């Protein structure tokens, strides 16, 4: 296992911190430009914008990887890989019959 140099770790941390501040600033600017005018909501500070980012992360994707959609996609991909060519062709025909000409 290779060891990271202290400079690389510091660079990664600095990049992460800069990214958090950039996203917080973008959310704050967009919110303050749009929401008060459209929905008559108050303006938010930088820290409130970071809180909104964290809240949306928790509500919409959680902290455990790709979430249910990602797990379902992985499960379907695994099933597809285990199918024989004949089973794949039958699957495609069934889906095309249900949903029209698909991209399967």
N, C-alpha and C positions, 0 to 999 in steps of 0.2 A: 504494500500500500504506500502510495507516494504521500509525502508530507507537503502541506501547503506552506508557502512562505508567509511570513507575517504581513508583508506588503500586499499579497493577493487577498488575504482575509480582510485586511483593512479596506482595500478597494471594493470588495464585495459589500461590506457593511456600509461604506459610504454611498455606493450606488443604490442600495436598498433604502437608505434614509432619504436620499435625494428623490427616489421614486415615490416614496410615501408623501413627501412634501409637495412634489409636483402634482400627484393625483389629488391631494387635499386642496391645493390651490385651484386646480381646474374645476373641481366640484363646487368650491366656494364661488368662483367667478360665474360659472354657469347658473348656479342656483340664484345668486343675487341679480343676475341679468334677466332671468326668465320668471322665476316663481313669484316674486312680489308683484310683477306686472300682470301676469296671467291669472294667478289664483289668490292674490292679495295676501300672501304669506309674508312673514317677516324675513329680513335678511339674516344670513348666518355668518358666524365668525369662522376663522380657519379651523379651530378646534371642533366646532360643531359640524363642519363639513367632514372632518376625519371621523367623527362619531357616526355621521350618516353613512360613510363608506363602510365602517365596521358593521353597522346595523344591517345594511343591505347584504353584506357578505354572510352574516349569520342567518338572515331570513331566507335568502335565495339559494345559497350553495352550501352552507355549513362549513365545517372545518375538516371533514373526512374524505378528501379526495373528490372524485368526479360526481358523486351523488347518485341518486337512483337512475337517472337517465344514462349516465356513464356506465354503471354496472349492467344495466339492461343491454346497452350497446355491446359491451364486452361479452355478455352471455350469448347474444345473437351471433356475434362474430365467431365465437367458439363453436356454436352449433353449425354455422355455415361451413367452417373448416372441416368439421367431422362428417359432413354430408358427402355422399357419393355423387358423381356427375349426374346420374339419373334422378336422384333426390333433389338436387339443385334445379334441374330442368323442370321437374314437377312443381317445385316451390314457385319458380318464376311464373309458370303457367297459371297456377292458382291465384297469385297476386295480380297478374295481368287481367285475369277474369274478373276479379273483384274491383280493381281500381283502374282499369284501362291499361293503356300502354305505359308501363313503368320503366324505371331505370335499372331494374334488377338484373 
